[in-house]
Amino acid sequence: MAKRKMNIVDILILVVILALAALAVFKFGVVNKNESAGVGEAAEQVTYTAFIDEVRMPTVNALHAGDKVFDEKTGICLGTIKEVNHTPYLKGVIASNGQVKQVEYPDYYSITLIIEGPVIEKEEGYFVEGVVELKVNSEMNVVTKYAKPVMKVTSIGEQMGVVA
């Protein structure tokens, strides 16, 4: 049998295979080590406040202190509800004189949740378990054992009581 000479197609195939192998080593070796380094140690229990607006009484009754709150997209636990407060939902209505008045919207409520969860503070911001970004005034779809509301984070950690 005669020896075959390497051509350009053989060289391209070899380069692609080596590049894929190097990429796999980088992705699963280097990147994952960097992402997980210190994540478990840096996570601390931080209390943050969330707001759920314009819900009916069954949703209010479905949220209890001690329930766990999960991010709907990732399934990661955002923390445990420590306190649930509800008030009648106020809606802005234009009065006959042209001014906007806040009036109680019947059968609807606003809920304030105090949640405690494993939050990591990084240069880019706050992250729950290092994955789910937690921003003030950001809305996120969440899931509890009995409810699936959209909550808005109003304060994190030391910012308690200060709406940014």
N, C-alpha and C positions, 0 to 999 in steps of 0.2 A: 504494500500500500504506500502510495506516495504521500508525503507530508503536505498538509494544506497550508497555504500562506494566509496570514491574518489580513483581513480587509477592513475598510472603514466601518462597516456595519457591525462586525465583531467587536471592534473597539468601542463603538457607541453603546452597544448592549452591556459591555463590561463596565463602562463609566456609569450608566444608569443604575446598574445593580449595586455598585459601590456607593453611589450617592444615596440610594434608598437605605442601605445598611447603616450608613453614617447618620442619616436623619433619624432612623429608629433609635439608635444608641443615644443620640442627643436628646430626643423627645422623652424617652422613657428613663434615661439615666440622669442626665444633667438637669433638665427642666423640673422634673418631679422632685428631685432632691432640693432644689432651690425653693420651690413652692412650699414644701412641707417643713423646711427648716425653721424651727422656732414657732410654728403656728400653734401647736399644743401648749407651749409654755407661755406665749404672749396673750392667749385668750383669757380674758377676765370677765367676771359677771358684771355687766353694766345694766343699769336701769334706764329704760327709755319710754317715752310716752307716744302713744298712737291714737289717732282719732278716726272714728267711723261715722259717716254722716248719712242722714236720711234713710234710716232703717225702721222696720216695724217691730213691735213688741216680741214676736217669736225669735227674732235675731238677738234682741237684748237678752231674752231669757236663755238663749243657747250659749252665751258667753259667761264662763264662770272663773273665779279665781282658782288657780291650780291647773287650768287647761293649758296644753301646749299649743303653740302657734307655729304653723309650718308655711314655708314659701310654696306657693302652688306650682311654680315652674320647676324648681329643683328638688322639692321635697325635704329640704333642710330645715331643721327645727330652729326657729328664730328666737325662741325663749318660752318662758312660762308666764302666764298672766298672773300678776300679783294683786291687781285691783281693777274692778269694773265700775264705772260711774256712767249714768245716763241722765240726760236732760231732754226736755221737749225740743224738737227741731224748730229752729226759727228761720223763717224765709222772708226775704226782702220783697215787700209789696208796695206799689206806688199808690199813695193815698189820693183822695179827690183834690187836694191842694197841690199836688205835684211832688210832694216829698216822699222819700222812701222810708217806710216803717218796717221794723222787724215784728212779725206776727207769728204766733204759734201755729205750726202746720199740724192739723189733727192726725192723730194715730202714727206720727213719725217721730223718731228720736235721734239724738246725737249721742254717741258713746265715746268715752275716753278710757283707754286701756293703759295701765302701767304694766310694762313687760320687762322681765329680767332675763337676759340671755348672754351667751358667750360671744362678746364683741371684741374684735381685734382692731386696734388703731394703727393704720399704716400711713405712709406719706400721701397716698391717694384718697384716704378717707377712712370711714368705719366699715368693717366687714364682719358679718356673723359667720363664725367658724371659718373665717378666712376666705369665704366664697361669695356669699350674697351681700351686695353693697347696700349699706344703710345710710340714707341721706335724709336730712331734714327737709320737709315738704315734698318728699317723694311718695307716690302712691304705689302700692304693691298688692297684688292679689294674694290673699292668705287663706289658709284652711285650718279650722280647728276640728274637734271631734264632731260638733253638731252644726257648724256654720261655715260659710264660705264668703266672707265679706271682702271689700276693698278697703284697706286701711291706709292712712296717711301719717307718716312719722312726723311728730311735731317737735320733739326735743330728744337729745341723746346725752346721757351721762351728766356732766357738770352743767349742761345747758338747761337743766330742768327748770321749768317755769319761764324760760326765755324763749320766745318764738322768734326764730331767725328768719 
